[in-house]
Amino acid sequence: MSGRADFIGYEYKDITVNQEQESLFVDGYTNFGWELDSIAKPIKPLASLKIKFKRDRKIRNKAELTRLQRQFDACVDEMEQLERSKKTMAQIVAYGIALIGTICMAGSVFAVTGGLITLSVIFAVPGFIGWIIPYFCYKKLYQKKSAEVAILMNQKEDELYEVSKKANSLLPK
């Protein structure tokens, strides 16, 4: 009976990720004992893709590997939130200024229809300013937040590295 392989029972895991995160998850999950099974490429560009993994059901240190994998996933989620946070405050401020500009412009239009040309000009000036300034305000706030987030992202990348390294050390050699 030589040449016969030992039976291995697998557990399976499917995850859906953004295309730009494909390498991060494929490389990262191998440190938790997972083997890449397949990747379902999306039809639409920039759509999410489905990655399928498998691993030995009887892998040693399974509980600790699972705990570290959850920590890895949480860290990736935090990185995504940090990435989204770069835009959030900048958008809120820019939309707020644009809304005030629009309200001033509406006041200007109502003043013109009421025959109050001077009041119309008084409202029109901040209205136009309120439509122009949001772009520059958004850019400035986005750049400031990006600089803050870059430091935190580096820390999260270091954390991912440490978690992956620790998990990899638990795998059988």
Stockholm file with secondary structure:
# STOCKHOLM 1.0

chainA/1-173         MSGRADFIGYEYKDITVNQEQESLFVDGYTNFGWELDSIAKPIKPLASLKIKFKRDRKIRNKAELTRLQRQFDACVDEMEQLERSKKTMAQIVAYGIALIGTICMAGSVFAVTGGLITLSVIFAVPGFIGWIIPYFCYKKLYQKKSAEVAILMNQKEDELYEVSKKANSLLPK
#=GR chainA/1-173 SS CTTCCCCCCEEEEEEEECGGGHHHHHHHHHTTTCEEEEEECCSSTTCCEEEEEEEETTCTTHHHHHHHHHHHHHHHHHHHHHHHHHHHHHHHHHHHHHHHHHHHHHHHHHHHHTTCHHHHHHHHHHHHHHHHHHHHHHHHHHHHHHHHHHHHHHHHHHHHHHHHHHHHHHSCC
#=GC SS_cons         CTTCCCCCCEEEEEEEECGGGHHHHHHHHHTTTCEEEEEECCSSTTCCEEEEEEEETTCTTHHHHHHHHHHHHHHHHHHHHHHHHHHHHHHHHHHHHHHHHHHHHHHHHHHHHTTCHHHHHHHHHHHHHHHHHHHHHHHHHHHHHHHHHHHHHHHHHHHHHHHHHHHHHHSCC
//
